[in-house]
Amino acid sequence: MTAEHPSNAQGGAASTPAGPSTSVPTERVLDLAGFRYVCRTAPSRRPGAETLLVLGGLLQDRRSWLRHERRLTEVCSVVTVDLPGYGTADFLPASYGTDFLARAVRNLVTELGLSRVNLMGACFGGSVALRFAEESPELVERMMLVGVATHLPEHHVAALPRWDAMLRRGQVDLLARELTDVFMPPSGASTVRRHHVISRLLYQQISGQDPHQLHRSAEHISRLMRHAWYAPRGGATCPVLVATGEHDTLTTPAMGRSVASRMPTGRFLTIQAADHLAPLERVADFADLMVRFCTDAPLDGLPYASAVEHPFAPGSVLPQQAAARGHTGHARGTLLARHAVGGAV
């Protein structure tokens, strides 16, 4: 089920009608099991371009990637989404976990008539992306993940009930200060780009939530307490890149490397002078990294990233992974590599 809406001048609501390519961003309302949610499409300026589907984290919505969009639409169309329970989508009870959200992603891809997508997942969106790529490998061309892990750190898991209690007692300012320090520890002030600006904006975003948003945030915390962050089901079989801010203390480089090591096609790198919010701290560089990955351009020698690692252990390919690898082609991206420009934008 879908409903379409015209774009506004600020890049807000719009539709994705069938027909000739248009440069106007479009938006579509979808439905899964009675839960309405919204996706936004920014068409590429290059005819016949592939599509990049972006799944953001808890505090991001479908308009959080506008600053990356101009660079990305040079080579691909960009789809962002408020999945059920997030952004302006319908409230989603905590009993629904990543499996349901992955189904919502599949429903989105089907409704938009996309045969395959490039996929980028950030933080919790990365957990959803992993589940979708495992369950619908035929729909995923490549997958990039940032700020991901196989599990939450134990001290953060232990803090979830306390954060939940803070929300329900209305201690929003206290919670905002604590969560800001979790995402962006003060120790990074001298090593992380734009640390002061981004941490202040993050605090304002958390503390400025209205009652409706606070209710959703509380339910998200409940969801994290009720469901596994990531329960492997064989691993993704498409080309995979995992990136982590070198100073990330929430989903550390070791955790990101562990995610990449579970997939035979997994590569890993760290983004310099960044922590968990690398896409915001290094907007131009992160957009460049996404473009490079989606076009199969070289990732070696980037001025903003470490050397690429291939952490998968040889000989541990699961049977289902080996079989699937023979049925997934990724040659199309090589034809686009000439569009990727070196260095930061």
C-alpha angles and dihedrals in degrees: 000000000000140000125194131218131190120247123257128218093260094058094260131128117005142144137249104218121180114255140061120005115269130193092219115103112243136203134206133192114220135186133213121177090339096310114120121212137168137232129190125209124200106190119224119250087227115079116238094017123160121250127249114204113201122201110191132199132263097285095042130086136185092284096050092092100056093111090056094042100080092058094041096050089061087078109013145019112255125220120189125179147196100217119206109294095024138084111345095337123113119286111268120206116235090245086079112079140176094302091063093044090051088053088053089054091051090049089052093051091048094047092050090051094237117159094197136355139200105236131211121183127185124199108313088006086060090058090053091046091053092051092047093048091050095048098038105031091153090066099050122082097176135348129212121187130190129188095006136144140174089242142002117262111267094242090055092048088051090051096053096086090048092050090047090052091049091055094048091048091050095245090143097146092053091047092048092054093048095046092046089056090048094053095036113019114207088237088074094063092103098037106037122076117244089000096150095046097044095044090051091049091047092052091049092049094052097041093044096059116129121228091267092053092044090054090054092047091052090050091050090054089050089050090054090051094049102043136049113257090226128358108186117228101181101308131259118295100201123089107289133197120188117194127186132180107252090232096043109137096175099055099013126206089255089056093048091048088052091055091051092047091063093065125064091218094045122127126183137200139159126233112230124238091011140106132190093319096055094141089061098037094051104025099161094043094047091049089051091051091052091049092049094049094046092051098042090243118158117281095192122110097013111166092223101044143056124251113289115259129204101205099171113120110236116240096030099094109137115233093244090051093051092049094048093048089065091058102047120084124196104174095114093075093059088065089058098048093094088067093062113097121210124250131003123332 
